[in-house]
Amino acid sequence: MTGDALIDLERITKTYGQGTAAFQALKGVDLSIAQGEFAAIMGASGSGKSTMMNILGCLDRPTKGSYLLDGIDVSHLGRDARADIRNAKIGFVFQGFNLLSRTSALENVELPMMYDRQHRVTGRKLRQQAMEALTIVGLGKRFDHHPNQLSGGQQQRVAIARALVNQPTLLLADEPTGNLDSRTSIEIMGFFSG
């Protein structure tokens, strides 16, 4: 393991089921990703990409192996501890946006801060931080619009603002431009590198 890596996986294995019904989705994966580095997980359908993303995002635990995220061993943490790590250190951008349809863009972006059990951001600061994130992605003037009032590219920008609002250490994106046209895809990828 390298001490300066943001992500450090050592011999990660994930097995689903038991006995003769056991299926090994990941087998002995080693991976190290430094702070500021971009990495892509690629492979054929069924090759373990989603399983790997779930482990990297602390949504699931490996069956065996070690996972250090920003120097913290998250391999064997319980559900609540993983939720705290996700909220404090990880931003997610999904292909399907996953916005709440009955809430405004601003309220969608505020959600990660509202679920923070440490209450690091509250009150006016919460709203201000969400507005700043929307402004960064070019939607400061559409903060009060609901998802059905926004184009696909604008919805993805709201999802990116939501992922960035807690200033995460790690940003995970699952095919973030898969539903978008080429021009919008280029703009969206610019937010990740900027």
C-alpha positions, -999 to 999 in steps of 0.1 A, spaced: 0 0 0 12 35 -8 8 61 20 -1 90 -3 -28 74 -24 -64 87 -22 -76 51 -30 -56 21 -21 -71 -13 -27 -52 -45 -18 -64 -79 -29 -101 -69 -30 -125 -98 -35 -162 -97 -36 -183 -129 -35 -220 -131 -37 -239 -162 -24 -225 -192 -7 -214 -228 -15 -221 -240 -50 -242 -208 -56 -212 -185 -48 -203 -161 -76 -170 -142 -74 -175 -107 -89 -140 -94 -80 -110 -115 -74 -78 -101 -58 -80 -65 -72 -51 -42 -64 -55 -5 -73 -39 27 -62 -52 61 -73 -35 94 -63 -52 126 -53 -62 146 -84 -58 116 -107 -86 106 -132 -93 68 -136 -118 49 -156 -132 14 -148 -139 -3 -181 -149 -38 -191 -175 -60 -206 -209 -64 -191 -207 -87 -160 -170 -80 -155 -175 -64 -120 -175 -27 -128 -207 -20 -108 -194 -41 -79 -161 -21 -80 -180 12 -80 -201 1 -51 -171 -8 -31 -152 24 -40 -183 44 -30 -186 26 3 -221 13 -7 -208 -22 -2 -179 -39 16 -155 -64 1 -156 -100 11 -118 -100 15 -90 -75 11 -82 -40 23 -96 -6 11 -80 26 23 -99 58 13 -79 90 21 -59 70 47 -90 55 64 -95 18 63 -131 15 52 -130 -22 44 -149 -34 74 -168 -4 86 -205 -8 95 -234 8 77 -236 40 97 -198 46 95 -198 40 57 -227 65 54 -207 91 73 -177 85 50 -199 87 19 -214 120 30 -181 136 41 -157 123 14 -176 110 -17 -197 127 -44 -217 106 -67 -228 115 -103 -252 89 -118 -261 84 -154 -298 86 -145 -294 118 -125 -314 105 -95 -330 139 -88 -361 141 -66 -389 152 -89 -409 172 -64 -380 193 -52 -363 223 -68 -328 222 -82 -316 240 -50 -333 215 -27 -318 186 -47 -283 201 -42 -290 207 -5 -298 171 2 -262 158 10 -257 185 35 -291 178 51 -281 141 56 -248 150 73 -251 136 108 -222 158 120 -242 189 109 -212 206 94 -233 230 74 -267 244 86 -291 272 81 -282 300 57 -247 285 50 -264 254 37 -285 273 12 -256 296 3 -233 266 -4 -260 249 -26 -264 282 -46 -227 285 -51 -226 249 -64 -255 256 -88 -238 288 -100 -205 269 -107 -224 246 -131 -242 275 -147 -277 271 -131 -277 298 -105 -307 315 -122 -327 282 -125 -323 272 -88 -361 272 -83 -369 249 -112 -380 213 -107 -363 185 -127 -392 183 -152 -386 220 -160 -350 213 -169 -333 197 -200 -313 165 -196 -281 185 -196 -294 208 -170 -305 179 -148 -271 164 -151 -256 198 -140 -278 197 -109 -266 162 -102 -230 174 -105 -237 204 -82 -252 180 -57 -221 157 -59 -197 187 -54 -216 206 -27 -199 188 2 -165 194 -15 -157 156 -16 -123 141 -16 -135 115 -42 -159 120 -71 -174 89 -86 -193 91 -119 -212 63 -135 -215 70 -172 -223 107 -164 -227 116 -201 -244 85 -214 -278 101 -218 -265 134 -233 -256 148 -267 -219 153 -277 -218 191 -270 -234 188 -236 -211 158 -228 -180 179 -235 -193 206 -212 -201 181 -184 -166 166 -186 -152 201 -183 -168 204 -148 -149 173 -137 -116 186 -148 -122 222 -136 
